[in-house]
C-alpha cells in the first residue's frame, strides 16, 4: 500500500523537564537562570529566600523581583512557550539592558529545585496573572499540549514585579546543607562582575542587587544579606586591563602595587589578525603567594565580609576559593569558566614548563567581558556549562593567554630586580603545598559518595581533615617565621661582608 500524507511533531509531555531539570547543570545554575530573568525584567534587585516548613518535611524557595512584570498575553504566548525567540529578537529590555536569556528555556530550570512552581506577576497596568505548574503532570502526560495549566488574571493595587514560589519535599530538603549554602553564597558572589561592564547598559549607572535569605534549615546558619564580592579584587599585586577590538588590536594598561610610587604602563596589543569572538574587555589581576606577599595583601586592607582583617590562613583559603579567570556576558558569569578548579586556559600546564616566569591558576583573578551572541560567535551551551568549542572560543583563549604573557614578563622583571629569587619562591611553594589536603578531601568525598555513605558522616570526616589542615598550617607559619629570621640574618651577614671587603683598602690607607 502506498499512501502519502503529512504529520506534525508533537513534543512529549516531559519535553519541558528535558530542557529544564535534565538539561540544567545543577541547583546553582537553576537559581542563576531565575536571577537573570529578574535582571531582564529591569528589576533593580532580586531576592532569593529559602524557608523550611514548620514540620521540616520540605522547603519553599521564593524568588521575587520589582521588574515590569508580565501581562496575561505575555505569560501565555511567551513565558509558557518553550524555546521562544522573544528575547533574541528584542535584544534589549525597555530600560536598555542587554537581555541575558536568548534560548527560551532558562525558566524551566525551576523544575530541578522543587516539585511545583507558582508564578505570580503584576505588570505596569496593575494586572496580576497567576499560573501553577506541577511538574509531575508533565512527567505522565503523553504530549505537551495534554497538560492543562490553571491560570487567572485580576486587577490589583500591588506594585509591578514577579514572584516565583517553588516547593520541595524531604529528599530535596536533605540536599541543602551548610556546605551547599556556602557554595551558593560563593557562587552568587562571583555571578556578577565586580568591575564596570563595558558591554552592558550604555548608561554605566545601572545597578542590580542580589539578596539572599536562609532560615530554619537543620544544622545550617541563617543568612540574611545582600550578596557582594569579596574586597580582594582591588588588592592585587599586578594588574593588566584593556580592550581588544575586532581587528585584533588594542591598548592595555599594566600596573603594580608591589612597590610605592609605581606608574602605569601602556602596552600596545596586536593579535595579528581580525577576530570572530567580538570585542573583548579584559581585566586580570595577579597575586604573589609567598608569606611576605600575603602579609602585604592583608596590610592593604584585606578584610572578611564583616570588615575584620583576615589571618594568613584565611587569606590563603579565600585566594584558593576566589581564583579563576571568569568569562562574563552582560555582567553575568558563564559557568564553569572562572571556577577555581576549572583551568580552562591551562595556566598550570604553562607554569610547569616555565615556573620562573609563568603564573599558576591559583594566582590569578580575572574577568573577560564578551559581547552578546548576536555581536560575537561565542555561543553558550544550552546546558549552561560553558561556551561551544569553536574558532571564536579558541581565539578568546589565545588572546587571553597573550594578555597574561604581557603581565608575566613585567612581573618577572620586577621580581628579578627586587631580589625575589626562584629558590626562595620554590621553598615557599613547597611549604605551602606541604600540608595541602584539598585534592585529598575531594577524592575522599567522591569515593564516599560513590559508596553511598551518608552526608553527615562525609561532612564529619571533611571537618576533621580541615581541623588537621589548620593545625599543620599553624606549624608551617612557625617554620616560615624561623626561616624568615635566618634569611634576614644571612642577608645582614652578606651586607657586612661586602662592607668589610669594600672598606679594607680605605682602612689600610688610614692605618698606614
C-alpha positions in Angstrom: 0.0 0.0 0.0 1.4 3.4 -1.0 -0.1 6.4 0.9 1.2 10.0 1.2 0.2 12.4 4.0 1.7 14.9 6.4 2.2 14.9 10.2 3.1 17.4 12.9 5.7 16.9 15.5 4.1 16.8 19.0 6.6 17.2 21.9 6.1 14.6 24.6 4.9 15.9 28.0 8.3 15.5 29.6 9.9 17.7 27.0 9.7 20.6 29.4 11.6 18.6 32.0 14.2 17.6 29.4 15.0 21.2 28.6 14.8 22.1 32.3 15.5 19.6 35.0 17.5 17.2 32.9 19.5 19.7 30.9 20.5 22.2 33.6 23.9 21.7 35.2 23.0 21.9 38.9 20.8 23.6 41.6 23.0 26.7 41.4 22.7 27.1 37.7 18.9 26.9 38.1 18.9 29.7 40.7 21.1 31.8 38.4 18.7 31.4 35.5 15.8 32.7 37.5 18.0 35.6 38.8 18.8 36.5 35.2 15.1 36.6 34.4 14.7 39.3 37.1 17.5 41.3 35.6 15.9 41.0 32.1 12.7 42.4 33.7 14.5 45.7 34.5 14.3 45.0 38.2 16.8 46.9 40.4 17.1 43.8 42.6 16.1 40.2 43.2 15.6 38.4 46.5 16.1 34.7 47.0 14.5 33.2 50.1 14.8 29.6 51.4 12.3 28.7 54.1 11.9 25.3 55.8 8.3 24.1 56.5 7.3 24.1 60.2 7.5 20.2 60.4 10.8 20.1 58.5 9.1 17.9 55.8 10.2 20.2 53.0 11.1 23.7 52.0 10.0 26.7 49.9 12.1 28.8 47.7 10.7 32.3 46.8 12.4 34.4 44.1 10.9 37.8 43.8 11.8 41.0 41.9 10.5 44.5 41.3 10.6 44.5 37.5 8.0 45.4 35.0 6.2 42.1 35.3 4.2 40.3 32.5 0.7 40.6 31.1 -1.6 37.7 30.6 -0.8 37.6 26.9 3.0 37.6 27.7 2.6 34.7 30.1 0.6 32.6 27.7 2.4 33.4 24.4 6.0 34.0 25.6 6.7 32.7 29.1 4.8 29.4 28.6 6.3 28.8 25.1 9.4 26.7 25.3 12.4 27.9 23.2 10.7 31.1 22.3 12.9 33.6 20.4 11.2 36.6 22.0 14.4 37.8 23.9 16.7 37.0 20.9 14.6 39.3 18.7 14.2 42.1 21.3 17.9 42.0 22.5 17.3 44.9 24.9 14.9 45.4 27.8 12.7 48.5 28.0 15.3 50.2 30.2 18.2 49.4 27.8 19.7 46.3 29.5 21.2 43.7 27.2 18.9 40.7 27.7 20.5 37.6 29.3 18.1 35.0 28.1 18.1 34.0 24.4 17.2 30.3 24.2 13.8 30.5 25.9 14.4 27.6 28.3 16.0 29.1 31.5 12.7 29.5 33.4 12.1 25.7 33.2 15.2 25.2 35.3 12.9 25.7 38.2 11.9 22.1 37.8 15.2 20.9 39.3 14.5 23.0 42.5 11.1 21.6 43.5 8.0 19.6 42.7 5.9 22.6 41.6 6.0 26.3 40.6 3.6 29.1 41.4 4.1 32.1 39.1 2.6 35.5 40.2 3.3 38.5 38.1 2.0 42.1 38.1 2.6 44.3 35.1 2.7 48.1 34.9 -1.1 48.2 34.3 -1.6 46.5 37.7 -2.9 43.3 36.2 -1.9 40.3 38.2 -1.6 36.9 36.4 -1.2 33.7 38.3 -0.2 30.3 36.9 0.5 27.0 38.6 2.8 24.3 37.3 3.0 20.8 38.8 6.0 19.1 37.2 4.6 15.5 37.7 1.8 16.4 35.2 4.5 16.8 32.5 6.1 13.5 33.5 3.0 11.5 33.0 1.4 13.3 30.0 1.7 11.7 26.6 2.0 15.0 24.8 2.9 18.5 25.9 -0.4 20.0 24.9 -2.2 17.5 27.1 -1.1 19.3 30.2 -3.6 21.9 31.4 -2.2 24.9 33.4 -4.5 26.7 35.8 -4.2 30.5 35.0 -6.2 33.5 36.2 -5.9 37.3 35.8 -7.3 40.0 38.1 -6.9 43.8 38.7 -4.8 44.6 41.8 -3.2 47.6 43.5 0.1 45.8 44.0 3.4 47.2 42.7 4.7 45.6 39.4 7.0 42.6 39.8 7.2 38.8 39.6 7.3 36.3 42.3 8.2 32.6 41.9 7.3 30.1 44.6 8.8 26.6 44.5 8.1 23.8 46.9 10.4 20.8 47.5 9.9 17.7 49.6 12.1 16.0 52.2 14.5 14.5 49.7 15.3 17.9 48.2 15.5 19.4 51.6 18.2 16.9 52.5 20.4 18.2 49.6 20.6 21.7 51.1 23.1 21.5 54.0 25.7 24.1 55.2 28.1 23.1 52.6 25.6 23.7 49.8 24.5 27.1 51.1 28.2 28.2 51.5 28.8 27.2 47.9 25.6 29.0 46.8 26.7 32.2 48.6 30.2 32.0 47.0 28.7 31.3 43.5 26.4 34.3 43.9 29.4 36.5 44.8 31.0 35.5 41.6 27.9 35.7 39.5 28.0 39.4 38.7 31.2 41.2 37.7 32.7 43.5 40.3 34.0 45.8 37.6 32.1 48.2 35.3 30.9 46.1 32.3 31.8 47.8 29.0 29.2 45.9 27.1 26.1 46.2 29.3 23.8 49.2 29.8 25.5 52.1 28.0 24.5 54.5 30.7 27.0 52.9 33.1 25.0 53.7 36.2 22.7 50.6 36.1 22.7 48.6 39.3 21.4 45.2 40.2 21.4 43.8 43.8 21.0 40.2 44.9 19.6 39.4 48.3 19.7 36.0 50.0 17.8 34.8 53.0 18.0 31.3 54.5 16.1 30.4 57.7 15.2 27.3 59.7 17.3 24.7 57.9 18.6 22.0 60.2 22.3 22.5 61.1 22.6 25.5 58.8 23.4 29.0 59.8 20.7 31.5 59.0 21.6 34.0 56.3 20.1 37.5 55.5 22.4 39.5 53.3 22.9 41.5 50.2 25.4 39.5 48.2 28.6 41.4 47.4 32.0 40.3 46.0 35.0 39.9 48.4 37.1 43.1 48.6 40.1 41.1 47.4 39.8 42.3 43.8 41.2 45.8 44.5 44.2 44.5 46.5 46.1 43.0 43.5 49.9 42.8 43.3 49.9 43.1 39.5 47.2 44.1 37.1 46.7 44.3 33.3 43.5 45.5 31.7 42.2 47.0 28.4 40.1 46.4 25.4 40.7 44.4 22.2 38.8 45.3 19.1 37.5 43.2 16.2 40.7 43.9 14.3 42.7 42.2 17.0 44.4 45.3 18.3 44.0 47.3 21.4 45.7 49.1 24.3 46.4 47.5 27.7 47.3 49.2 30.9 49.8 47.5 33.3 50.2 48.5 36.9 51.5 47.1 40.2 51.0 47.6 43.9 54.1 45.7 44.9 56.1 49.0 45.3 55.2 52.6 46.1 55.1 55.3 43.5 54.9 53.0 40.6 53.4 54.4 37.4 51.0 52.7 34.9 52.4 51.5 31.6 50.6 51.5 28.3 51.0 48.3 26.3 50.2 48.1 22.6 48.4 44.8 21.9 48.3 43.2 18.4 46.8 39.7 17.9 48.0 39.8 14.3 44.6 39.3 12.6 40.9 40.2 12.9 38.9 38.1 15.4 35.5 36.4 15.3 35.0 36.5 19.1 33.9 40.1 19.1 35.3 42.9 21.2 36.8 41.9 24.5 37.2 43.9 27.7 39.9 42.2 29.8 40.9 42.7 33.4 43.3 40.3 35.0 44.9 40.7 38.5 47.7 38.5 39.9 48.7 37.8 43.5 52.0 36.5 44.7 51.7 33.7 47.2 54.8 34.0 49.4 54.3 34.7 53.1 55.6 38.3 52.7 53.2 38.9 49.8 50.3 37.6 51.9 51.3 39.9 54.8 51.4 42.9 52.4 48.0 41.9 51.0 46.4 41.9 54.5 48.0 45.3 55.3 46.5 46.8 52.1 43.1 46.2 53.7 42.1 42.5 53.1 39.1 42.1 55.3 36.3 39.5 55.5 32.6 40.2 54.8 32.3 41.6 58.4 35.1 44.2 57.9 37.6 42.3 60.1 41.2 41.8 58.9 41.7 38.2 57.8 44.5 36.0 59.2 47.2 34.4 56.9 45.5 31.0 56.7 42.1 32.6 55.9 43.7 34.8 53.3 45.2 31.8 51.6 41.9 30.0 51.7 40.0 32.9 50.2 42.6 33.2 47.4 42.3 29.4 46.8 38.5 29.7 46.5 38.3 33.0 44.6 40.9 32.5 41.9 40.0 31.9 38.4 39.6 33.9 35.2 35.9 34.2 34.5 34.1 35.0 31.3 31.2 37.4 31.7 28.5 38.4 29.3 26.4 41.5 30.0 27.8 41.4 33.6 26.9 37.8 34.4 29.5 35.0 34.6 29.3 32.0 32.3 29.9 28.9 34.4 32.1 27.0 34.8 34.6 29.4 33.3 36.3 31.0 36.3 35.7 28.2 38.7 38.8 27.7 40.9 39.1 24.0 39.8 38.4 24.7 36.1 41.6 25.8 34.5 40.2 26.5 31.0 43.3 28.4 30.0 45.7 25.6 31.1 47.7 28.1 33.2 49.1 25.3 35.4 50.4 23.4 32.4 52.2 26.5 31.2 53.7 27.1 34.7 55.1 23.6 34.8 57.1 24.4 31.6 58.3 27.7 32.9 57.8 28.1 36.7 60.0 31.1 37.0 58.0 33.3 34.7 54.5 31.8 34.3 51.8 32.2 36.8 49.5 29.4 38.1 45.8 29.4 38.0 45.7 29.9 41.8 47.4 33.3 41.5 45.0 35.0 39.0 41.6 36.5 39.4 40.4 37.7 36.0 37.4 38.9 34.2 37.0 38.8 30.4 33.8 40.6 29.2 32.4 39.3 25.9 29.7 40.7 23.7 26.2 39.3 23.1 25.8 36.3 20.8 24.4 38.5 18.0 27.7 40.5 18.1 30.2 37.6 18.5 30.4 34.0 17.6 30.8 32.9 21.3 27.8 30.7 21.8 26.6 29.5 25.2 25.8 25.8 25.6 22.1 25.1 26.3 23.1 23.1 29.4 24.7 26.3 30.8 28.1 24.6 31.2 30.3 27.0 29.2 30.9 28.1 25.6 30.8 26.0 22.5 34.3 24.9 21.3 34.6 26.8 18.0 37.1 29.1 16.3 35.9 32.1 18.3 36.4 30.4 21.6 39.9 29.3 20.6 40.7 32.9 19.7 39.3 34.0 23.1 41.7 31.7 24.8 44.7 32.7 22.7 44.1 36.4 23.2 43.7 36.0 27.0 46.9 34.0 27.2 48.7 36.6 25.2 47.5 39.4 27.5 48.6 37.3 30.6 52.0 36.9 29.0 52.4 40.6 28.8 51.8 40.8 32.6 54.1 37.8 33.3 57.1 39.4 31.6 56.7 42.6 33.6 56.1 40.7 36.8 59.2 38.5 36.1 61.4 41.6 35.5 60.2 43.3 38.7 60.7 40.2 40.9 64.2 39.7 39.4 65.2 43.3 40.1 63.7 43.1 43.6 65.7 40.0 44.5 62.7 37.7 44.8 64.7 34.8 43.7 63.5 31.4 42.5 65.0 29.3 45.3 63.1 31.3 48.0 60.0 31.1 45.9 60.4 27.4 45.4 60.8 26.9 49.2 57.7 29.0 49.9 55.8 26.9 47.3 56.9 23.7 48.9 55.9 24.9 52.3 52.5 25.9 51.0 51.9 22.5 49.4 53.3 20.5 52.3 50.0 20.2 54.1 47.6 21.0 51.3 44.7 18.4 51.6 42.3 19.9 49.0 42.8 17.1 46.5 42.7 14.5 49.2 39.4 15.9 50.5 37.8 15.9 47.0 39.0 12.3 46.4 37.6 11.1 49.8 34.3 12.9 49.2 33.9 11.4 45.7 34.7 7.8 46.9 32.5 8.0 50.0 29.6 9.4 47.9 30.1 6.5 45.4 29.9 4.1 48.4 26.6 5.7 49.4 27.9 7.0 52.7 25.5 9.4 54.3 26.2 13.2 54.0 26.5 13.7 57.8 29.4 11.1 58.0 31.1 12.7 55.0 30.9 16.2 56.5 32.3 14.9 59.8 35.3 13.4 58.0 35.9 16.5 56.0 35.6 18.6 59.2 38.4 16.5 60.8 40.6 16.9 57.8 40.0 20.7 57.9 41.0 20.8 61.6 44.2 18.8 60.9 44.9 21.2 58.0 44.6 24.2 60.2 46.9 22.7 62.8 49.6 21.8 60.2 49.4 25.2 58.6 49.9 26.8 62.0 53.2 24.8 62.2 54.1 25.8 58.7 53.6 29.5 59.6 56.0 29.0 62.6 58.5 27.4 60.2 58.1 30.4 57.8 58.9 32.8 60.7 62.0 30.9 61.6 63.2 30.8 58.0 62.5 34.5 57.6 64.7 35.2 60.6 67.5 33.1 59.2 67.2 34.7 55.8 67.4 38.2 57.3 70.5 37.2 59.3 72.1 35.8 56.1 71.3 39.0 54.3 72.8 41.0 57.1 75.9 38.9 57.0 76.3 39.4 53.3 75.9 43.1 53.7 78.6 43.2 56.4 80.9 41.0 54.3 80.5 43.4 51.3 81.2 46.4 53.6 84.3 44.9 55.1 85.6 43.9 51.7 85.0 47.4 50.1 86.3 49.2 53.2 89.5 47.2 53.5 91.6 49.4 51.2 90.5 52.7 52.7 91.1 51.4 56.2 94.5 50.2 55.2 95.3 53.7 53.8 94.3 55.4 57.1 96.3 52.8 59.1 99.4 53.4 57.1 
